[in-house]
């Protein structure tokens, strides 16, 4: 059995990217938008599992239930913590006490603490930009 090579895609300018490539991608919350930097961890095909209602899952050519199903390309990215606005700190999380309650400062504002950014999966990949192109 041979190991499968990672997929290679191209950004909107025609620059190729694959696992390990540094990219920029848009990130939104409500009506606010920023540009986030991240490293590509994985590129894969996903299918919607209609038989068990488990939602989107990685495509498996050996699974007969996946044959004929519509596929979407997904890109898993590890944010670096660098972004254009940093308004929803990707490398911070809300601080909680030993009971799981949100910690607030003397003015009642939520206290944030440094944390490792969690990987994200991009479902819209048409606007990815390669950082080092």
N, C-alpha and C positions, 0 to 999 in steps of 0.2 A: 504494500500500500504506500502510495506517495503522499507527501504532505502537500496540501493545496496552497498555492500562492495567494497572498492577499489581493483583493480586488484593487484596481486603479480606476479612479474617476477623474474628470476634468472640471475645473471651476468655470465660472461664467466667462472668464477671459481665455479659456482654452488651456490653462496650465494644469498638468497632471498632479494628482495627489493620491497618497496611499497611506497605509499604517506608518506612523511615525512623523508624518508631515505636520508642520505647524500651520494652522488655518485661522481665518477670522470668519465669524458667523454672526448674524443678527440675533438678538435676544430681546424678548419683550415680556413685560408684565403690565397688564392693563393697557394704557395708552402710551406707556413709556418704552422707548427703544434704545438700545445701545449696541455697540459692536464688541463681541467677546473674542478673546484669543484662546485657542485650545490646540491640543495635540490629538491627532486621529489615533484611536485605539483599535478600531475595527470597522470594516465595511462589509455589510452582508445583505442578503435578500431576506425579506420577511413576508409571511403570508398570514391572512386572517383565518384562524381555526374556527370554522363555522360548526364543526361537528361536536366539539366539547365546550364551545363558547368561552374559550380561554383568552380570546383576543389575539393580538398580533404576536407571532412567534417566529423564530429563525426558520427559514426554509430548509427542509431536509428532503433531498432528491430520493432517498430510500423510503420515505413515508408515502404510501399510496394516497393518503388523505390530502396530501399537498399538491398532487398532480392536478393540473387544470385550474388551480386557484390563482387569482391575480396576485402578483408579487410587487413589492415596493423595496427600493434600495434604502437602507438605513446606514447612518454614519454615527458611530459611538465616539465621543470626544471627551478628553480630560481637560477641563478648563484650567488655564494657568493662573487665574486670579487677576490677570490684567484685562482691563476693558476701557472703553471710551469714556464712560461716566461713573462706573462703580457705584450706582445708586442702590442696587440690591446686592450687596457684597457677596460675591460667589465664593470667597474664601473666609467667610464669617458665618456664624450661626447664632441664633437667639440663645442667651445663657439661661439655664434652668437650675433650680435648686435641687436638693436631695429628694424632694417630693414631686419633681417634674413640673413645678410651677415656674412661670416666666419671672426672671429677676428684673426689677426696675430700679432706676437710680432715684435720688432724692426728689427729682422733679416729675417722677412717674413715667419717664421714658424707658423703653426697652433697652436692656444692656446686651451688647453683642460681644462675642468672643471669637478669636481666631479658630479656624477649623479647616480641615482638608476639604477642598472642593470635590463634590461628588461627580462622577462621570455623567454625561447627558447623552441622549440619543436624538440625533437630528432626523426629523421626518421630512422636512423641507430642505432639500440640498441644492436647489437651483441657484441660490445666492451665496454659496460658500466662496471664499476668496483665499487663495494660497498666499501665505505670509511672505515667503522668501522668493517670490517670483520676480 
